[in-house]
Amino acid sequence: MARGALALLQGLLVLALAPGVVGLVRWLKARLQNRRGAPAWQPYFELRKLFGKEVVVSENASWLFRAAPYVVFVSTAAAALLVPVLAVPLPIDAVGDLLVVVYLLLLGTVFLALAGLDPGSAFGGMGSSREMTVAALAEPTVALAIFALALSAGSTNLGQIVARTMSDPAAALSPGHLLAFAALFVVMIAETGRMPVDNPATHLELTMIHEAMVLEYSGRYLALIEWAAALKLLVFFALLGNLFVPWGVAVVLTPAALALALASLVGKLAVLAVAVALLETRVAKLRLFRVPELLSASFVLALLAVTSSFLSR
């Protein structure tokens, strides 16, 4: 019963923290660029404002356009619920499989791409086409990178992967783990629409991918999509932080262990937010035809990670 309640509280915590993580990255980027920038909690105000605005829907849009924001949000929230965040094992770990998380994220991507096509706008079609190109290369890399860890753990269950790494700390420094971390970090940049793959701070039609698909959305529909995007970023941060550096994750449900797990989670999110902010400040956006080359390189890294993990067994 206690672990079930913790799984629910963990899911609520992820929902609450996600906009703050996006706001922290924006604030750090502003500071690195010698700008004052909006406070880290600005995304919460933006979501509240969007939920209170009227929804405007194109006359050409079908039911798919209206259903997509809910599918995107629910699928991403379900994936976030399955990722180890504070403690292992939890009852929900029984379905917290690698493939389940990957396909839940892919489900939201596909529905968002279809929603971009649905109103018949040129920008939406362009963004959807680019998004599916990125997803076709990124999703297999996510699966391969985590599968490299699953080989050493003997299971594709995310909770068991975390427990295995905690029991064998030396494995975190193995070549397979380091290669898989690099591959997943690159894919995280692409999947969440960050620089150098996409620029989340612009609506320039020649470069945008994610923003092109959501140009037709407004009100609560846009709020759900933006919240889901923040959740997706936090999911990848949690995967990078707790699968590869799982120390701090609670294995016993005591107040001290859970407090340490929460502090560890906040610390890992902050470190990864700094890394993303530094990267986006120091690199320029890639030209569109260079993005598949970057994702192909990440796929090769993931493949090498699997090979290394298989040979070291």
Helices and strands as residue ranges (DSSP letters): H 2-32, H 42-51, H 63-82, G 91-95, H 98-117, H 122-153, H 158-167, G 169-173, H 175-191, H 210-213, H 219-238, I 239-243, H 244-244, H 255-282, G 288-290, H 291-311
